[in-house]
Amino acid sequence: MRNVAGILLLGLLTACAPAATTPRTQLAAQATVQGGLLTVTVVNVGPYDVLLEDTCPRPFTIGYNVLPVTGGTSASTEGQPCVAAPLPPRLWRVGEGISSSMTLALSSGTQTLEAWARPQVRLAPGGKAQGAVRTLNVVTPAFTLMVP
């Protein structure tokens, strides 16, 4: 009877266990503006290391939207050429931040922006690549600046 109860309990645990899922990690973005330069820093919040794929522009595409989006302008680094040969994927450890910058093209006055980044990553728990490459959309909180 004890063996049957143990097998039944094991069956219930496996039936209630979630199906095999792909591990996930989180990225967070922060924007800074100095002069006419927008810098977006993306931090791997974890819990896993990831491999950052080499893309053009390097290290990842960034951009911004002037809010409200319907009628606001937007710009990005998408389509910028790379002059160097492709590099192997780079290990992006938990807690590490990687930045990319672009020039702002804004009209004068008070502007509210949200910046974004699109890194292409692959999970790398323990430093070993796992799963497919994914493009992640990471958006900063909206911020306001005064353009002279």
N, C-alpha and C positions, 0 to 999 in steps of 0.2 A: 504494500500500500504506500509506503514511504517513497519508493522509486516512481510509482505512478504519479504521486503528487508533485515530485520534483520535475518530472518530464512535463506534466501539465503546466506547472509554473513557468518552465523554460519556454514552452510554446506560447504562453500569454505574453511573456516579455518580448519575444521576437515578433509577435504579431503587432504589438503596440509600438515597437521601435520604429523610428522613421526610416524610410527607404534610404539607400545610399545617397548621400547628398554631396555635392561639391563643396569643399570648404570655402569660406568667404573671408575676405579681409576688408578693412575700411580705409578709405582715403579721405583726408580733409584738406580744404584749400583756404588760403588766405591771400588777399590782394594788398599790395602797397603801391602808392603812386609817389614818385619823386620827379618833380619837373614834369616833363611830358612822357615819362616812362612808366608803364604799368608792369609790375612784376607779380606773377602768380606763383606762390609757393605751395606745393602739394606735399603733405606729410602722410606717410604710411602709418596709420593708427594701429594697424594690426587686426587680428592676432598673428598673422602670418607674414613672412617675407614674401616678396614678389620679384619677378624678373621684369624689368622695364625693357620693352622691345625698342630697338633703334628705329626711329621714324624721322621723317622730314616734316616739319622742322624739328630740330632737336631741342630738348629731350622729349617734348610732346607739344601738340597744338594747343595754343591758348587763344582766348578772345574775350570780348566784352559785349554786353548789350546795354544800351542807354534805356532806362526805364521811363515811362511804361513802354513795353516792347512794341506794341501796336503803333507805329509812327516814330519810334525811337530809331536810332542808328545802331549798327553793330559792325564789328570788325574782328578779324582773326588773323593768325599767322598761317592758316591753311594755305597750301600751295607754294610756300616759300621753298626755293630750291636748296638742296644740300650739295656742297661741292666736294665733300670727302666721301670715301667709300663707306658702305654700311659697316657698323660695328656690331660685335656680338651683344646679346642681351646683357643688361647690367643688373646685378643683385641689388634690390632696394629693400633695406632692412627696416624692421619695425622701429618707429621713432625718427627715422631719417626723412628730412625734407629735401625736395629737389625743386629748383626754380627755373622759370623761363620768363623772358621779358619781351615787350613790344612797345612801339611808340603809339601814344594816344593821338587820335585825330578828332578833337571835340570843338564845338563852337563855344564861344565865351558865354559865361553865365553859370548858374548852379546846375549841376548835372548829377543824376542818380544813376549809378552803374551797378551791374553785377558782372563779375568776371568768372570765367570758366576755364577748365583744362580738360583735355581728352588724352590721358596717357593710355598706351596699349601695354597691358600687363598679362602675365601668366603667374598663377600661384606657384610658390616655391617653398613649401614647408620643409624645413631642414636643409634649404639650399638646393633642393632638387625640383626641377620643373614638373608641373602637374597640370593637366587639363589644357584646354585651348587658350589661345591668345584672345583677350577681350579688350574692347575699347570702353573705358569707363568715363562717364560724364560727371565731373566734379564741379560744383558751383559754389562760389563764395557768397556770403551774406551780402545783401545790397549795401552800398555805401554812397555817400554824397560828397562831392568836391566842388570847389569854386574854381572855374577856369577864367583867368583874366582876359 
